[in-house]
Amino acid sequence: MNLQQQIKRRLTGHRFFESAAPLVVAVSGGVDSMVLLDVMQQLVDPGRLIVAHVNHELRKQSQQEEAFLKSYCQKHQLKLAVRHWPIKEHPQTGIEDAARTMRYRFFAQTMHAHQADFLLTAHHANDQAETMLMKMVRGGQLTALAGIEDERPFAGKTLLRPLLTIPKDRLYEYANMHQLTWFEDNTNQDLALTRNRFRNLIVPAMIKENPRFLAHMTVWHEQLSDLLAFSQNSLAQLLAQMTTANQLQLAKYRQQPQSSRRLLMLQWLKNQDVYDLTQSQLMQIDQLLNDDKKPQQIMQLPNEHWLVKQYDVCWLKNATKKVDNSQKKSAAVVELGQWHEINDELTFGVFSKDQLPKDAIVLARFKLRPDALPLRLRSWQKDDRLRLKSGGHQKVRRVLINDKVPQPQRQEQLVLTTAAETVLWVVGHKFSWLDESSGAAEDQECQIIVVAQRKC
């Protein structure tokens, strides 16, 4: 099976070809992303492709890469979106994480602007092996060892990584065979960076030891992902039997073996957005909940949460609730026709159907009762949720975690709400889904359209 057929097969498994919407392809100019872009032009109508490129302004070569992609896209009649990251915006420390956050925020904005269904990135089998080994060395929960997902929700749509099982040497073979042009990032040779040490020293040593190392890592990833998915489904069923209104019924919890109790507790806490617990903390929680001599206890957890045990039940208490409630008072009314900044490049506004500005980018449409107005813009709160099309809900905190928003930026995140505090939009990220009728008669509805506008 050649490379194009292999990529097509993987995309078919994700129902990729059932959509005719635009696609965003993240392209750095390296061999992996140039191969992905070349293959995608053969698999779909090139008119659907939007090339998303970030100029980090870290190297002199960055300007050459941007100029090349502009020329390439013009030659192949592809749409191109470019984001510059000026040196003055670079942090003194943690530049890799900051760069990644900035890139994915830009990709999300590009998807919203073009109403794209998918974001494609060019992560390959070597990236997967590096990530899994790095997480193994760092330690943490078993879920982290599964590595990079080939599909995950992103910005309300889907992120796909169709090259994830393909070794990088095959990408070089394809690029040379098809005479593609690409750029090598010299900073990838800097052994002061952890990933570069894994990329240039550790993974090559593993491949030398066993040429099928990357294939084995791919199989391990798939097996571990399947096992974790099965485990999560089983845990969800058990938790449904032993929880009432987010309170854990301790009699049923104690009936489980200790190994199951730790997994159940970990999942129960994750369901309430409590992460980063150590194995020692999990054991301490288990001892606390099984201590009959102390029927009432309290234990501090990460992120200002408290675990409260009271006789036969336990629940979580959030220490920041008062702070969250005070944020309600700072809500700003969003008048129809009023513009607000999203970032340095985009503004958004809310308009009625007959006031829709020309050339505005429509992000979402809502049919609301008149008493849902005025809309408000405020800081997000701990209990804020978005309604999903399935009828369920997703916490705003989970949206921000999925979109890799850093903790300092989460504190500044805004949401757009109705007068009754129903969250319509996590600004710059994900929209709520509302039934078109919203329970109102047609002559009582008002159609509200959220639009974006690029700054000049």
C-alpha positions as a printed NumPy array, in Angstrom:
array([[  0.   ,   0.   ,   0.   ],
       [  1.512,   3.335,  -1.046],
       [  1.53 ,   6.406,   1.173],
       [ -1.47 ,   8.071,  -0.466],
       [ -3.583,   4.913,  -0.139],
       [ -2.553,   4.519,   3.504],
       [ -3.564,   8.089,   4.342],
       [ -6.855,   7.733,   2.454],
       [ -7.646,   4.553,   4.356],
       [ -7.046,   6.217,   7.725],
       [ -9.159,   9.238,   6.805],
       [-11.991,   7.008,   5.575],
       [-12.1  ,   5.405,   9.02 ],
       [-12.83 ,   8.846,  10.494],
       [-15.776,   9.515,   8.09 ],
       [-13.62 ,  12.24 ,   6.629],
       [-14.893,  11.997,   3.071],
       [-18.556,  12.316,   4.092],
       [-18.089,  16.085,   4.49 ],
       [-17.629,  18.647,   1.715],
       [-16.785,  21.522,   4.07 ],
       [-13.448,  23.396,   3.998],
       [-10.387,  21.777,   5.599],
       [ -7.571,  23.528,   7.441],
       [ -4.115,  21.985,   6.958],
       [ -1.411,  23.116,   9.389],
       [  1.762,  23.621,   7.327],
       [  5.116,  24.65 ,   8.776],
       [  7.121,  24.082,   5.597],
       [  8.861,  20.981,   6.973],
       [  8.903,  17.699,   5.081],
       [  6.029,  16.156,   7.063],
       [  3.543,  18.988,   6.513],
       [  4.556,  19.455,   2.853],
       [  3.916,  15.752,   2.21 ],
       [  0.531,  16.006,   3.946],
       [ -0.391,  19.055,   1.863],
       [  0.674,  17.35 ,  -1.382],
       [ -1.34 ,  14.204,  -0.62 ],
       [ -4.443,  16.158,   0.413],
       [ -4.466,  17.975,  -2.932],
       [ -4.825,  14.562,  -4.562],
       [ -7.465,  13.207,  -2.198],
       [ -9.882,  16.168,  -2.074],
       [-10.825,  19.178,  -4.164],
       [ -7.924,  21.623,  -3.585],
       [-10.49 ,  24.434,  -3.433],
       [-11.556,  23.103,  -0.016],
       [ -8.072,  23.42 ,   1.486],
       [ -6.961,  26.313,   3.681],
       [ -3.238,  26.29 ,   4.44 ],
       [ -2.575,  27.64 ,   7.961],
       [  1.003,  28.789,   8.586],
       [  2.57 ,  30.408,  11.656],
       [  5.684,  32.567,  11.316],
       [  7.263,  32.375,  14.772],
       [  9.919,  34.944,  13.793],
       [ 12.469,  32.872,  15.712],
       [ 14.82 ,  32.218,  12.781],
       [ 15.998,  34.065,   9.679],
       [ 14.661,  31.096,   7.735],
       [ 11.135,  31.881,   8.954],
       [ 10.762,  34.627,   6.346],
       [ 11.925,  32.283,   3.571],
       [  9.429,  29.641,   4.659],
       [  6.559,  32.13 ,   4.614],
       [  7.597,  33.518,   1.213],
       [  7.849,  29.991,  -0.205],
       [  4.385,  29.026,   1.054],
       [  2.859,  32.192,  -0.374],
       [  4.381,  31.355,  -3.759],
       [  3.396,  27.684,  -3.459],
       [ -0.218,  28.438,  -2.582],
       [ -0.497,  30.984,  -5.377],
       [  0.873,  28.457,  -7.874],
       [ -1.496,  25.707,  -6.681],
       [ -4.458,  28.078,  -6.181],
       [ -4.754,  27.315,  -2.464],
       [ -6.102,  29.623,   0.237],
       [ -3.441,  30.677,   2.76 ],
       [ -3.832,  32.036,   6.3  ],
       [ -0.668,  33.348,   7.991],
       [ -0.164,  34.356,  11.617],
       [  2.945,  36.235,  12.785],
       [  4.197,  35.845,  16.343],
       [  6.305,  38.952,  16.985],
       [  9.418,  38.631,  19.138],
       [  7.958,  41.114,  21.64 ],
       [  5.163,  38.624,  22.398],
       [  7.576,  35.765,  23.169],
       [  7.809,  34.857,  26.876],
       [ 11.132,  34.685,  28.693],
       [ 10.495,  31.08 ,  29.712],
       [  8.271,  28.279,  28.449],
       [  8.46 ,  29.451,  24.853],
       [  7.66 ,  25.991,  23.417],
       [  4.38 ,  25.715,  25.33 ],
       [  3.502,  29.33 ,  24.549],
       [  4.192,  28.791,  20.84 ],
       [  2.031,  25.676,  20.763],
       [ -0.82 ,  27.481,  22.514],
       [ -0.605,  30.374,  20.081],
       [ -0.548,  28.035,  17.047],
       [ -3.617,  26.081,  18.061],
       [ -5.526,  29.233,  18.937],
       [ -4.731,  30.518,  15.441],
       [ -5.82 ,  27.2  ,  13.9  ],
       [ -9.125,  27.412,  15.8  ],
       [ -9.673,  30.983,  14.595],
       [ -8.931,  29.918,  11.018],
       [-11.426,  27.065,  11.273],
       [-14.142,  29.399,  12.576],
       [-13.384,  32.019,   9.922],
       [-13.695,  29.5  ,   7.072],
       [-16.368,  27.283,   8.701],
       [-14.065,  24.277,   8.366],
       [-14.994,  20.854,   9.738],
       [-11.481,  19.469,  10.154],
       [ -7.987,  20.532,  11.155],
       [ -5.221,  18.268,   9.831],
       [ -1.755,  18.232,  11.371],
       [  1.312,  16.291,  10.195],
       [  2.367,  14.463,  13.373],
       [  3.969,  11.143,  12.387],
       [  5.107,   7.872,  14.002],
       [  8.416,   9.327,  15.204],
       [  6.534,  12.148,  16.965],
       [  4.323,   9.539,  18.618],
       [  7.292,   7.503,  19.874],
       [  9.047,  10.621,  21.195],
       [  5.924,  11.725,  23.054],
       [  5.216,   8.334,  24.623],
       [  8.816,   7.909,  25.793],
       [  8.98 ,  11.451,  27.193],
       [  5.775,  10.938,  29.18 ],
       [  7.031,   7.596,  30.444],
       [ 10.191,   9.257,  31.762],
       [  8.307,  12.184,  33.319],
       [  5.816,   9.951,  35.121],
       [  2.129,  10.59 ,  35.765],
       [ -1.128,   8.809,  35.028],
       [ -1.429,   5.858,  32.656],
       [ -3.667,   7.885,  30.335],
       [ -0.714,  10.118,  29.433],
       [  1.317,   7.137,  28.201],
       [ -1.153,   6.575,  25.362],
       [  0.552,   9.475,  23.601],
       [ -0.935,  11.519,  20.764],
       [ -4.519,  10.887,  19.687],
       [ -5.132,  10.495,  15.959],
       [ -8.551,  12.145,  16.384],
       [ -9.925,  14.473,  19.031],
       [-12.519,  17.237,  19.364],
       [-11.078,  20.656,  18.641],
       [-12.706,  24.097,  18.518],
       [-16.127,  22.482,  18.249],
       [-15.017,  20.414,  15.258],
       [-12.41 ,  17.669,  14.705],
       [ -8.617,  17.484,  14.677],
       [ -7.117,  14.611,  12.651],
       [ -3.526,  13.377,  12.396],
       [ -3.514,  11.079,   9.334],
       [  0.289,  10.528,   9.327],
       [  0.487,   9.283,  12.913],
       [  1.355,   5.669,  11.993],
       [  3.824,   6.611,   9.241],
       [  7.586,   6.768,  10.006],
       [  9.385,   9.949,   9.024],
       [ 11.76 ,   8.135,   6.661],
       [  8.762,   7.211,   4.486],
       [  7.819,  10.886,   4.336],
       [ 11.316,  11.712,   3.093],
       [ 11.026,   8.938,   0.486],
       [  7.719,  10.354,  -0.755],
       [  9.041,  13.928,  -0.795],
       [ 12.119,  12.959,  -2.802],
       [ 10.128,  10.786,  -5.206],
       [  7.672,  13.638,  -5.913],
       [ 10.404,  16.307,  -5.919],
       [  8.79 ,  18.348,  -3.151],
       [ 10.462,  21.386,  -1.621],
       [ 10.717,  21.609,   2.151],
       [ 12.708,  23.301,   4.895],
       [ 14.718,  21.759,   7.724],
       [ 14.456,  23.497,  11.099],
       [ 17.996,  23.743,  12.456],
       [ 16.696,  24.298,  15.99 ],
       [ 15.637,  20.626,  15.958],
       [ 19.332,  19.8  ,  16.428],
       [ 19.608,  21.739,  19.708],
       [ 20.183,  19.027,  22.329],
       [ 19.467,  21.47 ,  25.148],
       [ 15.771,  20.8  ,  24.418],
       [ 14.305,  17.606,  25.86 ],
       [ 12.358,  16.6  ,  22.764],
       [ 15.417,  17.035,  20.567],
       [ 17.39 ,  14.633,  22.754],
       [ 14.655,  12.042,  22.343],
       [ 14.39 ,  12.816,  18.596],
       [ 18.091,  12.707,  17.766],
       [ 19.53 ,  10.307,  20.347],
       [ 17.015,   8.053,  22.1  ],
       [ 14.524,   7.137,  19.345],
       [ 17.304,   6.424,  16.766],
       [ 18.997,   4.169,  19.358],
       [ 15.713,   2.279,  19.829],
       [ 15.294,   1.857,  16.072],
       [ 18.876,   0.601,  15.813],
       [ 18.129,  -1.94 ,  18.54 ],
       [ 14.941,  -3.04 ,  16.758],
       [ 14.031,  -1.672,  13.298],
       [ 10.36 ,  -2.351,  14.071],
       [ 10.409,  -0.141,  17.162],
       [  8.095,   2.533,  15.666],
       [  5.603,  -0.099,  14.494],
       [  5.606,  -1.648,  17.97 ],
       [  5.005,   1.762,  19.567],
       [  2.054,   2.308,  17.216],
       [  0.522,  -1.038,  18.218],
       [  1.139,  -0.275,  21.898],
       [ -0.591,   3.093,  21.498],
       [ -3.616,   1.448,  19.853],
       [ -3.859,  -1.305,  22.482],
       [ -3.509,   1.135,  25.364],
       [ -6.07 ,   3.516,  23.835],
       [ -8.562,   0.656,  23.412],
       [ -7.963,  -0.54 ,  26.967],
       [ -8.419,   2.957,  28.395],
       [-11.624,   3.487,  26.397],
       [-13.024,   0.175,  27.672],
       [-11.968,   1.043,  31.222],
       [-13.626,   4.461,  31.074],
       [-16.897,   2.957,  29.83 ],
       [-16.855,   0.358,  32.602],
       [-16.021,   2.968,  35.235],
       [-18.824,   5.208,  33.986],
       [-21.339,   2.376,  34.421],
       [-20.12 ,   1.63 ,  37.94 ],
       [-20.116,   5.296,  38.944],
       [-23.676,   5.682,  37.68 ],
       [-24.704,   3.019,  40.209],
       [-22.925,   4.634,  43.153],
       [-23.433,   8.393,  42.66 ],
       [-26.422,  10.627,  43.287],
       [-26.237,  14.305,  42.327],
       [-22.413,  14.101,  42.279],
       [-22.375,  12.576,  45.76 ],
       [-20.504,   9.286,  46.047],
       [-22.357,   6.597,  48.016],
       [-19.62 ,   5.155,  50.218],
       [-21.308,   1.833,  51.028],
       [-21.273,   0.835,  47.343],
       [-17.82 ,   2.339,  46.829],
       [-16.324,   0.256,  49.662],
       [-17.683,  -2.972,  48.141],
       [-15.194,  -2.655,  45.267],
       [-11.647,  -4.078,  45.472],
       [ -8.923,  -1.552,  46.269],
       [ -7.546,  -1.498,  42.701],
       [-11.015,  -0.675,  41.352],
       [-11.616,   1.954,  44.038],
       [ -8.538,   3.93 ,  42.987],
       [ -9.643,   3.911,  39.354],
       [-13.2  ,   4.842,  40.301],
       [-12.017,   7.73 ,  42.464],
       [ -9.697,   8.989,  39.725],
       [-12.56 ,   8.949,  37.199],
       [-15.064,  10.507,  39.621],
       [-12.665,  13.382,  40.283],
       [-11.903,  13.824,  36.569],
       [-15.628,  14.073,  35.878],
       [-15.585,  17.127,  38.154],
       [-12.444,  18.62 ,  36.59 ],
       [-10.001,  17.604,  39.308],
       [ -6.73 ,  16.419,  37.766],
       [ -3.04 ,  15.928,  38.58 ],
       [ -3.487,  13.667,  41.58 ],
       [ -0.518,  11.561,  42.651],
       [ -0.757,   7.87 ,  43.504],
       [ -0.02 ,   8.81 ,  47.114],
       [ -2.983,  11.216,  47.182],
       [ -5.293,   8.551,  45.74 ],
       [ -4.224,   6.115,  48.458],
       [ -4.781,   8.808,  51.096],
       [ -8.302,   9.449,  49.769],
       [ -9.07 ,   5.73 ,  49.829],
       [ -7.902,   5.439,  53.445],
       [ -9.988,   8.465,  54.437],
       [-13.165,   7.078,  52.852],
       [-12.663,   3.65 ,  54.444],
       [-11.95 ,   4.961,  57.943],
       [-15.099,   4.116,  59.954],
       [-13.668,   5.74 ,  63.08 ],
       [-13.8  ,   9.2  ,  61.468],
       [-17.2  ,   9.557,  59.763],
       [-16.676,  13.264,  59.012],
       [-13.452,  14.425,  57.371],
       [-12.208,  16.929,  54.822],
       [ -9.142,  16.807,  52.541],
       [ -7.639,  19.487,  50.297],
       [ -7.176,  18.582,  46.609],
       [ -5.532,  20.394,  43.65 ],
       [ -7.095,  23.517,  42.104],
       [ -8.728,  24.732,  45.337],
       [-11.058,  21.746,  45.677],
       [-11.91 ,  20.008,  48.938],
       [-13.089,  16.427,  49.355],
       [-15.79 ,  16.297,  52.042],
       [-16.727,  13.025,  53.752],
       [-19.893,  12.984,  55.834],
       [-20.999,   9.6  ,  57.123],
       [-22.176,   7.538,  54.117],
       [-21.456,  10.033,  51.316],
       [-18.687,  12.275,  50.023],
       [-18.659,  15.212,  47.628],
       [-16.441,  18.013,  46.351],
       [-16.481,  21.575,  47.59 ],
       [-14.892,  24.397,  45.612],
       [-13.058,  27.067,  47.599],
       [-13.4  ,  29.656,  44.814],
       [-17.195,  29.695,  44.639],
       [-17.523,  33.112,  46.257],
       [-14.994,  34.557,  43.822],
       [-16.864,  33.042,  40.906],
       [-20.173,  34.492,  42.057],
       [-18.672,  37.959,  42.344],
       [-17.696,  37.803,  38.69 ],
       [-21.367,  37.927,  37.721],
       [-21.512,  41.571,  38.755],
       [-18.918,  42.551,  36.14 ],
       [-21.03 ,  41.348,  33.205],
       [-21.256,  43.837,  30.327],
       [-24.403,  44.173,  28.24 ],
       [-23.836,  43.383,  24.552],
       [-25.992,  45.698,  22.485],
       [-27.045,  44.686,  18.978],
       [-24.551,  46.07 ,  16.465],
       [-21.783,  46.471,  19.04 ],
       [-18.289,  45.177,  18.208],
       [-15.907,  43.516,  20.695],
       [-12.285,  42.436,  20.251],
       [-11.479,  38.71 ,  20.127],
       [ -7.761,  39.166,  19.547],
       [ -5.329,  41.329,  17.583],
       [ -6.885,  40.278,  14.274],
       [-10.603,  39.716,  14.827],
       [-13.569,  41.436,  16.421],
       [-17.034,  40.006,  16.943],
       [-20.471,  41.523,  17.07 ],
       [-24.08 ,  40.464,  17.62 ],
       [-26.644,  41.519,  15.03 ],
       [-30.243,  40.901,  14.132],
       [-30.938,  39.326,  10.757],
       [-31.796,  42.606,   9.008],
       [-28.692,  44.378,  10.384],
       [-26.097,  41.83 ,   9.261],
       [-22.949,  43.697,   8.064],
       [-21.693,  43.08 ,   4.563],
       [-18.665,  40.736,   4.293],
       [-18.938,  39.709,   7.958],
       [-17.96 ,  36.138,   8.827],
       [-20.969,  34.363,  10.365],
       [-19.885,  32.275,  13.365],
       [-23.287,  31.175,  14.705],
       [-27.033,  31.832,  14.51 ],
       [-29.451,  31.591,  17.427],
       [-33.234,  31.899,  17.557],
       [-34.073,  33.271,  20.986],
       [-37.094,  34.479,  22.913],
       [-37.183,  38.259,  23.348],
       [-36.766,  37.763,  27.094],
       [-33.364,  36.14 ,  26.432],
       [-32.066,  39.638,  25.66 ],
       [-29.973,  41.54 ,  26.422],
       [-26.999,  39.275,  25.882],
       [-24.112,  39.693,  28.289],
       [-20.358,  39.295,  28.101],
       [-18.689,  38.223,  31.338],
       [-15.905,  36.149,  32.841],
       [-16.622,  32.436,  32.831],
       [-17.601,  30.756,  36.086],
       [-16.932,  27.346,  37.551],
       [-20.432,  25.976,  36.885],
       [-20.817,  27.392,  33.353],
       [-21.811,  24.767,  30.783],
       [-22.492,  24.577,  27.053],
       [-25.422,  22.605,  25.742],
       [-24.442,  19.863,  23.268],
       [-26.467,  18.651,  20.304],
       [-26.726,  15.243,  21.96 ],
       [-28.745,  16.885,  24.738],
       [-25.93 ,  16.701,  27.252],
       [-23.714,  19.485,  28.523],
       [-20.005,  20.269,  28.588],
       [-18.331,  22.428,  31.19 ],
       [-16.595,  25.561,  29.958],
       [-13.549,  24.464,  31.927],
       [-13.398,  21.273,  29.843],
       [-13.611,  23.31 ,  26.614],
       [-10.621,  25.393,  27.713],
       [ -8.648,  22.302,  28.713],
       [ -9.384,  20.586,  25.385],
       [ -8.242,  23.693,  23.509],
       [ -5.024,  23.819,  25.558],
       [ -5.684,  27.308,  26.945],
       [ -2.99 ,  28.155,  29.551],
       [ -4.113,  28.731,  33.144],
       [ -3.387,  32.517,  33.136],
       [ -5.453,  32.973,  29.958],
       [ -8.291,  30.852,  31.345],
       [ -8.719,  33.403,  34.122],
       [ -9.372,  36.078,  31.474],
       [-11.71 ,  33.946,  29.335],
       [-15.079,  35.509,  28.488],
       [-18.429,  33.885,  27.728],
       [-21.466,  35.26 ,  25.913],
       [-24.696,  34.565,  27.823],
       [-28.402,  35.271,  27.625],
       [-30.141,  37.417,  30.21 ],
       [-30.961,  34.176,  32.037],
       [-27.253,  33.238,  32.2  ],
       [-27.445,  30.504,  29.535],
       [-23.979,  30.311,  27.968],
       [-24.101,  30.704,  24.183],
       [-20.414,  30.971,  23.388],
       [-17.039,  30.434,  24.987],
       [-15.579,  33.418,  23.129],
       [-13.035,  32.373,  20.529],
       [-13.648,  28.67 ,  21.156],
       [-16.95 ,  26.792,  21.146],
       [-20.659,  27.596,  20.712],
       [-23.6  ,  26.105,  22.537],
       [-26.207,  24.203,  20.549],
       [-29.778,  25.406,  20.887],
       [-32.866,  23.871,  19.349],
       [-33.926,  26.207,  16.556],
       [-37.353,  26.709,  18.021],
       [-36.015,  27.418,  21.548],
       [-39.531,  26.752,  22.75 ],
       [-40.947,  29.972,  21.322],
       [-43.654,  30.592,  18.764],
       [-42.275,  31.744,  15.416],
       [-43.721,  35.248,  15.738],
       [-42.065,  35.562,  19.166],
       [-38.573,  34.591,  18.008],
       [-35.711,  36.97 ,  17.328],
       [-32.818,  35.703,  15.237],
       [-29.434,  36.686,  16.657],
       [-26.313,  36.256,  14.53 ],
       [-22.798,  36.252,  15.977],
       [-20.316,  37.448,  13.364],
       [-16.588,  38.152,  13.122],
       [-14.766,  40.87 ,  11.235],
       [-11.076,  41.044,  10.408],
       [ -9.261,  44.18 ,  11.476],
       [ -7.681,  46.23 ,   8.743]])
